[in-house]
Amino acid sequence: MMEINSFINAGKFLGSTDDYEKAEVVIVGLPMDYTVSFKAGSRFGPSAIRQASYGLEYYSVYLDRRLENKYFYDKGDLVLPYGNVEKSLDLISNVTQDILKSGKKGLFLGGEHLVTYGILREYLRKYGNDLVILHFDAHTDLREEFFGEVYSHATVMRKVWNLSKGIKMYHFGIRSGEKEEFEFAKNNTYMFLYEVVEPLKEVINDIKDYPIYISWDIDVVDPAFAPGTGTPEPGGITAKEALKAIHLLKDLNVVGMDLVEVSPSHDVGGITSILAAKLIRESILSFL
């Protein structure tokens, strides 16, 4: 039996250092997809993203920056007890706590979106209501329960909000959800439908002085550009717009990020994995 907080070597992201102490950013794969409501398979997302990263350059022409000038460490995939949602979330929280205690930033690869709840329990413990959460997604994820379950990738942002009522939570690209979720957002969070780039420009000045956590569900991107996900939703943003959103956040105080719901078994030619890898590269070079 593996010890708590054991990791599997599932490859390394392009440019990662072998020196954990020197690293400023720690990558962790979270291979969990127990509550996915449509097409499972995102547990294989972290390794697919890493593999795809080797098709990229170290240099970003957008930013004129290179990965060699960033120190980040890839711990591999966290070993999780398949099917045990609460125990898995506890292990995710433990790893997040270790990263934050070491003074480093976390970069988490999903896995389903519920993993964000385990991560943000620790971020909110550290930063409290000063933390700004930027949520990029096709779906609201604000349900109180889904098919009778309170732990679901469809309830993740509601559970996060319940951790610290009054938290500054912004949703971008939303185009699917129940009416009650939109009503809840109207009264408690900041929700921008369909679009990402223009509304992000509107709020930059409001969030620039706060610590920021970013949660990317790959399905915010239209399935024409990112078909490899469990709940594809037509009408999304382009790959170019997703990159633009990351670059808008360049040099802000981003303290952590996750990218979730990449499901390689439903991909076409690996285009979702390579997009995810490029979004990760640009994020590391932009603000991590």
LOTORKE-638298 format. One line per 3 residues: number of its first residue (from 1); for each residue x, y, z of N, C-alpha, C. Coordinates in steps of 0.02 Angstrom, whole numbers, plus 50000, padded with zeros to 5 digits. Layout:
N
NUM = X,Y,Z,X,Y,Z,X,Y,Z ~ ...
This chain:
288
1 = 50042,49940,50000,50000,50000,50000,50044,50062,50000 ~ 50026,50111,49959,50066,50172,49955,50050,50218,50013 ~ 50100,50258,50033,50091,50304,50088,50047,50363,50067
4 = 50021,50398,50118,49983,50459,50104,50027,50509,50069 ~ 49998,50544,50021,50034,50593,49981,50089,50561,49940 ~ 50076,50501,49914,50120,50468,49867,50105,50494,49797
7 = 50156,50491,49755,50149,50515,49686,50173,50463,49637 ~ 50140,50463,49579,50161,50420,49524,50196,50465,49473 ~ 50253,50442,49448,50288,50478,49396,50250,50469,49330
10 = 50212,50520,49311,50172,50518,49250,50203,50562,49196 ~ 50270,50568,49199,50304,50613,49152,50314,50681,49184 ~ 50351,50724,49151,50365,50791,49175,50344,50842,49123
13 = 50317,50898,49146,50299,50951,49099,50363,50982,49071 ~ 50359,51002,49009,50416,51031,48973,50450,51085,49015 ~ 50516,51077,49025,50555,51128,49059,50555,51125,49134
16 = 50524,51075,49164,50522,51072,49237,50591,51056,49266 ~ 50605,51085,49324,50670,51075,49356,50668,51013,49400 ~ 50727,50986,49415,50732,50930,49461,50744,50953,49533
19 = 50747,51017,49544,50763,51045,49609,50700,51075,49640 ~ 50669,51037,49686,50607,51060,49717,50618,51124,49758 ~ 50673,51127,49794,50685,51184,49838,50692,51249,49798
22 = 50721,51245,49739,50732,51304,49698,50668,51326,49663 ~ 50621,51280,49655,50560,51295,49616,50516,51346,49650 ~ 50486,51389,49610,50438,51438,49634,50366,51413,49624
25 = 50358,51367,49577,50292,51339,49560,50297,51263,49563 ~ 50244,51231,49589,50242,51158,49593,50182,51133,49554 ~ 50195,51089,49505,50142,51058,49466,50122,50992,49499
28 = 50057,50981,49506,50031,50919,49534,49974,50894,49489 ~ 49978,50832,49468,49923,50801,49432,49872,50771,49480 ~ 49808,50781,49466,49754,50757,49509,49708,50712,49468
31 = 49724,50648,49461,49688,50603,49417,49623,50576,49447 ~ 49575,50619,49454,49511,50601,49485,49454,50619,49438 ~ 49409,50571,49427,49350,50586,49385,49289,50546,49408
34 = 49280,50542,49475,49228,50500,49504,49158,50529,49496 ~ 49151,50595,49491,49084,50625,49491,49065,50655,49423 ~ 49104,50640,49372,49089,50666,49305,49021,50641,49283
37 = 48980,50686,49257,48909,50669,49245,48893,50646,49174 ~ 48942,50651,49128,48927,50631,49059,48979,50580,49035 ~ 49037,50603,49014,49088,50558,48987,49150,50559,49031
40 = 49164,50503,49063,49222,50498,49108,49286,50493,49067 ~ 49343,50503,49102,49408,50496,49070,49457,50551,49086 ~ 49436,50601,49125,49481,50656,49139,49537,50637,49188
43 = 49532,50578,49219,49588,50556,49262,49652,50548,49222 ~ 49645,50540,49156,49703,50532,49113,49727,50599,49084 ~ 49694,50653,49103,49711,50719,49077,49781,50742,49095
46 = 49802,50737,49159,49868,50763,49177,49925,50733,49136 ~ 49925,50667,49128,49980,50636,49090,49977,50655,49016 ~ 49917,50663,48989,49910,50683,48919,49935,50754,48908
49 = 49922,50798,48955,49945,50867,48950,50022,50869,48952 ~ 50050,50831,48998,50124,50829,49002,50154,50803,48936 ~ 50127,50749,48911,50153,50721,48850,50148,50771,48792
52 = 50091,50805,48788,50081,50854,48734,50129,50912,48740 ~ 50151,50928,48801,50194,50987,48811,50259,50981,48771 ~ 50280,50920,48756,50343,50911,48720,50337,50928,48646
55 = 50278,50943,48624,50269,50968,48556,50274,51044,48552 ~ 50286,51077,48611,50290,51150,48613,50363,51173,48616 ~ 50372,51237,48604,50437,51269,48613,50445,51293,48685
58 = 50506,51302,48706,50520,51334,48770,50505,51409,48767 ~ 50506,51437,48708,50499,51509,48698,50427,51528,48680 ~ 50402,51581,48711,50336,51608,48694,50345,51672,48654
61 = 50322,51670,48592,50326,51730,48550,50279,51784,48574 ~ 50225,51763,48609,50177,51812,48635,50209,51856,48689 ~ 50251,51826,48730,50277,51859,48790,50351,51876,48787
64 = 50385,51849,48737,50458,51855,48733,50490,51832,48798 ~ 50467,51774,48822,50493,51743,48883,50506,51669,48869 ~ 50551,51639,48908,50570,51570,48899,50561,51530,48963
67 = 50543,51466,48955,50533,51423,49013,50597,51413,49053 ~ 50655,51417,49019,50718,51407,49056,50728,51459,49111 ~ 50693,51514,49105,50700,51568,49154,50648,51564,49211
70 = 50609,51510,49211,50560,51498,49263,50578,51433,49299 ~ 50572,51433,49364,50588,51373,49402,50524,51341,49428 ~ 50506,51285,49398,50446,51249,49420,50461,51175,49423
73 = 50428,51142,49470,50441,51071,49484,50378,51031,49474 ~ 50382,50975,49440,50325,50931,49427,50330,50871,49473 ~ 50284,50867,49522,50284,50812,49570,50255,50748,49542
76 = 50222,50750,49484,50188,50692,49458,50115,50691,49478 ~ 50084,50633,49473,50013,50625,49490,50004,50600,49561 ~ 49962,50635,49599,49946,50614,49666,49908,50548,49665
79 = 49928,50501,49707,49893,50437,49712,49829,50448,49752 ~ 49772,50431,49722,49707,50442,49753,49670,50376,49760 ~ 49629,50368,49812,49590,50306,49822,49528,50307,49776
82 = 49531,50270,49722,49478,50272,49672,49409,50262,49703 ~ 49365,50309,49688,49296,50304,49710,49281,50337,49777 ~ 49332,50353,49816,49323,50384,49881,49332,50459,49873
85 = 49276,50494,49863,49278,50565,49847,49306,50606,49905 ~ 49280,50597,49965,49300,50639,50021,49373,50627,50041 ~ 49395,50565,50040,49464,50550,50056,49510,50580,50003
88 = 49490,50576,49940,49530,50606,49887,49536,50681,49895 ~ 49481,50713,49912,49483,50786,49924,49527,50803,49983 ~ 49527,50762,50035,49571,50774,50092,49645,50769,50072
91 = 49661,50720,50030,49730,50712,50007,49751,50771,49964 ~ 49705,50795,49922,49719,50854,49881,49731,50915,49925 ~ 49691,50923,49977,49701,50978,50023,49768,50973,50058
94 = 49787,50912,50078,49851,50903,50112,49910,50924,50068 ~ 49908,50904,50006,49962,50922,49960,49964,50998,49949 ~ 49905,51027,49941,49900,51099,49932,49929,51136,49992
97 = 49912,51112,50051,49938,51142,50112,50014,51140,50114 ~ 50042,51083,50094,50115,51076,50094,50147,51127,50046 ~ 50117,51136,49988,50143,51183,49938,50141,51253,49966
100 = 50085,51272,49995,50077,51340,50021,50124,51353,50081 ~ 50132,51303,50123,50177,51311,50181,50249,51321,50158 ~ 50267,51293,50101,50335,51300,50076,50346,51366,50040
103 = 50293,51407,50035,50298,51472,50003,50296,51470,49927 ~ 50273,51414,49899,50271,51406,49827,50200,51414,49801 ~ 50193,51418,49736,50128,51423,49704,50109,51354,49675
106 = 50045,51338,49679,50021,51275,49653,49993,51282,49583 ~ 50010,51233,49540,49982,51228,49473,49956,51157,49465 ~ 49890,51150,49463,49859,51085,49469,49827,51064,49403
109 = 49839,51002,49383,49812,50975,49321,49759,50923,49337 ~ 49696,50936,49314,49642,50887,49324,49639,50839,49267 ~ 49599,50787,49276,49553,50777,49329,49489,50820,49322
112 = 49438,50797,49358,49374,50831,49357,49377,50896,49398 ~ 49326,50938,49389,49327,51004,49419,49319,51003,49495 ~ 49291,50950,49522,49282,50947,49595,49349,50952,49632
115 = 49404,50935,49600,49469,50939,49633,49483,51010,49657 ~ 49454,51060,49624,49464,51130,49642,49440,51144,49713 ~ 49389,51108,49735,49364,51118,49803,49417,51098,49854
118 = 49450,51042,49844,49503,51020,49889,49560,51069,49891 ~ 49576,51098,49833,49630,51147,49828,49612,51211,49865 ~ 49553,51237,49850,49534,51303,49876,49517,51303,49950
121 = 49504,51246,49979,49498,51244,50052,49561,51271,50085 ~ 49618,51254,50056,49681,51277,50086,49698,51348,50065 ~ 49684,51367,50004,49697,51435,49983,49655,51485,50023
124 = 49593,51467,50036,49550,51512,50076,49571,51513,50149 ~ 49599,51458,50172,49625,51458,50240,49684,51505,50247 ~ 49723,51510,50194,49781,51555,50196,49763,51627,50181
127 = 49722,51639,50130,49710,51707,50106,49643,51737,50129 ~ 49596,51695,50151,49531,51719,50171,49495,51755,50115 ~ 49454,51804,50133,49414,51839,50083,49453,51889,50041
130 = 49518,51894,50053,49560,51934,50007,49569,51898,49940 ~ 49560,51832,49941,49572,51793,49880,49518,51808,49828 ~ 49539,51821,49767,49494,51828,49710,49497,51762,49670
133 = 49438,51736,49654,49434,51674,49614,49408,51691,49545 ~ 49447,51675,49494,49426,51682,49424,49410,51614,49396 ~ 49347,51605,49376,49322,51539,49356,49303,51543,49282
136 = 49341,51507,49240,49328,51505,49168,49296,51437,49152 ~ 49234,51439,49124,49197,51377,49119,49138,51386,49072 ~ 49115,51332,49043,49051,51333,49006,48992,51329,49053
139 = 49003,51300,49112,48949,51284,49158,48955,51325,49223 ~ 48897,51338,49253,48895,51378,49314,48929,51343,49373 ~ 48917,51277,49380,48945,51238,49436,48924,51265,49504
142 = 48863,51293,49507,48838,51323,49569,48779,51286,49599 ~ 48769,51224,49579,48714,51185,49608,48730,51166,49680 ~ 48679,51158,49720,48689,51134,49788,48696,51058,49790
145 = 48665,51024,49743,48674,50952,49735,48659,50933,49663 ~ 48684,50876,49643,48673,50853,49574,48658,50778,49577 ~ 48598,50759,49555,48575,50690,49561,48581,50665,49633
148 = 48565,50711,49680,48564,50693,49751,48632,50694,49785 ~ 48685,50712,49748,48753,50713,49776,48777,50785,49786 ~ 48802,50799,49846,48828,50866,49859,48900,50873,49833
151 = 48936,50817,49826,49003,50818,49797,48998,50800,49723 ~ 49007,50849,49681,49000,50839,49609,49039,50893,49572 ~ 49060,50879,49511,49092,50932,49472,49042,50986,49454
154 = 48977,50972,49463,48926,51022,49451,48910,51066,49512 ~ 48939,51048,49570,48927,51087,49631,48989,51122,49657 ~ 49045,51115,49622,49109,51135,49650,49112,51209,49669
157 = 49088,51254,49627,49095,51325,49642,49047,51347,49698 ~ 48990,51313,49703,48945,51327,49759,48977,51305,49825 ~ 49009,51247,49824,49042,51223,49884,49100,51270,49904
160 = 49136,51295,49854,49189,51342,49869,49161,51406,49899 ~ 49107,51432,49869,49076,51493,49895,49052,51483,49967 ~ 49026,51424,49982,49002,51409,50049,49058,51408,50101
163 = 49119,51397,50079,49176,51398,50124,49188,51467,50153 ~ 49174,51518,50114,49190,51586,50135,49141,51634,50102 ~ 49081,51637,50128,49029,51679,50098,49053,51752,50095
166 = 49041,51782,50039,49065,51849,50028,49129,51852,49987 ~ 49155,51794,49970,49215,51791,49930,49204,51823,49862 ~ 49257,51851,49834,49253,51883,49767,49264,51830,49714
169 = 49209,51807,49684,49211,51753,49634,49184,51779,49568 ~ 49223,51771,49515,49205,51794,49448,49201,51734,49402 ~ 49147,51730,49363,49137,51676,49315,49139,51705,49244
172 = 49174,51672,49199,49180,51695,49130,49164,51639,49081 ~ 49131,51658,49026,49118,51610,48972,49059,51564,48984 ~ 49020,51578,49037,48965,51533,49057,48910,51532,49005
175 = 48886,51473,48987,48832,51466,48939,48787,51406,48952 ~ 48792,51378,49013,48750,51321,49029,48741,51317,49105 ~ 48679,51301,49126,48664,51294,49197,48589,51299,49209
178 = 48568,51287,49270,48498,51293,49289,48482,51365,49308 ~ 48419,51384,49301,48399,51453,49314,48417,51474,49384 ~ 48410,51429,49433,48424,51445,49502,48498,51464,49512
181 = 48542,51433,49473,48613,51448,49478,48628,51519,49454 ~ 48595,51539,49400,48605,51606,49375,48577,51658,49424 ~ 48522,51641,49456,48494,51687,49506,48540,51692,49567
184 = 48569,51636,49587,48616,51637,49643,48676,51681,49626 ~ 48702,51673,49565,48760,51712,49544,48744,51787,49542 ~ 48684,51803,49520,48664,51874,49516,48668,51907,49584
187 = 48653,51870,49636,48651,51898,49703,48715,51890,49743 ~ 48760,51845,49722,48817,51828,49764,48885,51829,49731 ~ 48888,51825,49664,48952,51824,49630,48948,51870,49569
190 = 48999,51868,49528,49002,51908,49467,49005,51861,49407 ~ 48952,51859,49368,48948,51811,49313,48944,51847,49246 ~ 48986,51825,49199,48986,51853,49131,48971,51796,49082
193 = 48917,51804,49045,48894,51752,49001,48930,51754,48934 ~ 48945,51695,48908,48969,51683,48840,49039,51707,48827 ~ 49058,51766,48850,49121,51797,48831,49173,51793,48888
196 = 49236,51802,48870,49290,51800,48918,49334,51863,48915 ~ 49359,51879,48856,49410,51931,48850,49384,52000,48870 ~ 49328,52021,48842,49303,52088,48856,49283,52097,48929
199 = 49245,52050,48958,49229,52059,49029,49290,52056,49075 ~ 49340,52017,49055,49401,52015,49095,49436,52082,49095 ~ 49436,52115,49038,49464,52182,49034,49428,52230,49082
202 = 49363,52220,49089,49323,52265,49131,49340,52259,49205 ~ 49362,52200,49227,49372,52190,49299,49445,52191,49320 ~ 49491,52197,49273,49563,52195,49290,49580,52245,49345
205 = 49557,52306,49338,49574,52358,49387,49545,52343,49456 ~ 49490,52306,49458,49458,52290,49522,49495,52235,49559 ~ 49534,52194,49525,49565,52135,49556,49641,52139,49560
208 = 49670,52190,49530,49743,52192,49522,49781,52195,49588 ~ 49749,52217,49642,49784,52224,49705,49772,52166,49753 ~ 49741,52112,49728,49724,52055,49769,49761,51992,49746
211 = 49770,51944,49792,49794,51878,49770,49739,51844,49729 ~ 49758,51812,49675,49710,51785,49627,49722,51710,49618 ~ 49668,51672,49620,49670,51601,49602,49628,51591,49539
214 = 49655,51554,49491,49622,51544,49427,49603,51471,49419 ~ 49540,51459,49401,49517,51391,49386,49491,51387,49315 ~ 49527,51349,49274,49509,51341,49203,49477,51273,49192
217 = 49415,51272,49173,49384,51211,49146,49393,51215,49070 ~ 49425,51166,49040,49441,51169,48969,49378,51175,48926 ~ 49319,51158,48954,49258,51163,48912,49233,51234,48904
220 = 49267,51284,48935,49252,51353,48919,49268,51366,48845 ~ 49315,51328,48818,49333,51332,48747,49283,51292,48707 ~ 49264,51318,48649,49216,51283,48606,49242,51213,48588
223 = 49198,51163,48586,49220,51095,48569,49250,51089,48499 ~ 49241,51139,48456,49277,51139,48392,49352,51143,48403 ~ 49373,51175,48458,49444,51183,48474,49466,51136,48530
226 = 49419,51113,48571,49435,51070,48628,49381,51017,48637 ~ 49379,50968,48592,49328,50915,48597,49341,50864,48652 ~ 49404,50861,48676,49422,50811,48725,49404,50830,48796
229 = 49340,50830,48811,49315,50846,48878,49251,50808,48891 ~ 49234,50800,48954,49178,50758,48971,49109,50787,48960 ~ 49104,50854,48961,49039,50887,48952,49047,50944,48902
232 = 49059,50928,48838,49068,50981,48788,49005,51022,48780 ~ 49013,51087,48772,48957,51134,48766,48970,51181,48708 ~ 48934,51174,48652,48944,51218,48594,48931,51292,48612
235 = 48964,51336,48573,48954,51407,48584,49009,51440,48625 ~ 49065,51407,48632,49118,51432,48675,49168,51478,48640 ~ 49219,51496,48678,49270,51541,48652,49319,51502,48608
238 = 49360,51538,48572,49411,51507,48530,49475,51495,48571 ~ 49519,51454,48543,49584,51444,48575,49622,51509,48581 ~ 49617,51550,48529,49651,51615,48529,49626,51660,48586
241 = 49560,51659,48598,49533,51700,48652,49556,51674,48720 ~ 49562,51608,48728,49586,51581,48791,49657,51605,48805 ~ 49699,51604,48755,49768,51629,48763,49768,51703,48779
244 = 49725,51740,48746,49721,51813,48759,49702,51826,48831 ~ 49656,51787,48858,49636,51796,48928,49694,51786,48975 ~ 49735,51736,48963,49793,51724,49004,49841,51783,49000
247 = 49852,51809,48940,49899,51864,48932,49874,51929,48963 ~ 49808,51936,48968,49781,51995,49002,49799,51996,49076 ~ 49810,51937,49104,49825,51931,49175,49900,51934,49189
250 = 49938,51946,49137,50011,51947,49143,50034,51994,49199 ~ 50076,51969,49240,50109,52007,49293,50063,52025,49352 ~ 50001,51999,49354,49959,52008,49413,49981,51958,49467
253 = 49953,51966,49526,49973,51925,49583,49933,51859,49584 ~ 49947,51817,49536,49914,51752,49533,49952,51704,49579 ~ 49918,51675,49628,49950,51634,49679,49939,51559,49667
256 = 49897,51542,49619,49884,51472,49603,49836,51465,49546 ~ 49834,51405,49518,49791,51393,49460,49779,51319,49451 ~ 49722,51302,49424,49710,51234,49400,49682,51236,49330
259 = 49694,51183,49294,49664,51172,49228,49636,51101,49228 ~ 49570,51095,49218,49536,51032,49231,49493,51011,49171 ~ 49469,50948,49176,49419,50918,49131,49445,50902,49061
262 = 49511,50897,49053,49537,50870,48990,49528,50795,48991 ~ 49496,50767,48940,49481,50696,48937,49509,50669,48871 ~ 49570,50643,48871,49604,50624,48809,49569,50569,48769
265 = 49531,50526,48803,49497,50472,48766,49442,50498,48721 ~ 49421,50561,48732,49369,50591,48690,49397,50646,48645 ~ 49463,50649,48642,49496,50701,48602,49499,50680,48529
268 = 49516,50729,48487,49526,50717,48415,49597,50739,48398 ~ 49639,50691,48382,49707,50708,48363,49748,50742,48417 ~ 49726,50737,48480,49763,50767,48535,49760,50843,48537
271 = 49710,50873,48503,49710,50946,48499,49691,50979,48566 ~ 49652,50945,48607,49634,50973,48672,49693,50972,48719 ~ 49730,50917,48718,49788,50911,48762,49842,50961,48744
274 = 49853,50972,48679,49905,51020,48660,49883,51092,48676 ~ 49818,51106,48669,49793,51172,48690,49803,51181,48765 ~ 49785,51130,48804,49794,51135,48876,49867,51146,48894
277 = 49912,51110,48861,49984,51117,48874,50007,51188,48857 ~ 49982,51216,48803,50001,51284,48784,49974,51335,48834 ~ 49913,51324,48857,49885,51368,48909,49926,51366,48973
280 = 49950,51307,48990,49993,51299,49049,50059,51335,49038 ~ 50090,51325,48980,50154,51358,48966,50146,51434,48971 ~ 50094,51460,48939,50085,51533,48940,50069,51558,49010
283 = 50036,51518,49050,50021,51538,49119,50085,51541,49161 ~ 50127,51491,49154,50191,51491,49190,50231,51553,49172 ~ 50233,51569,49108,50272,51626,49085,50238,51693,49099
286 = 50173,51693,49107,50137,51756,49117,50136,51777,49190 ~ 50119,51731,49234,50106,51754,49303,50126,51705,49358 ~ 50149,51647,49342,50166,51600,49394,50242,51599,49407
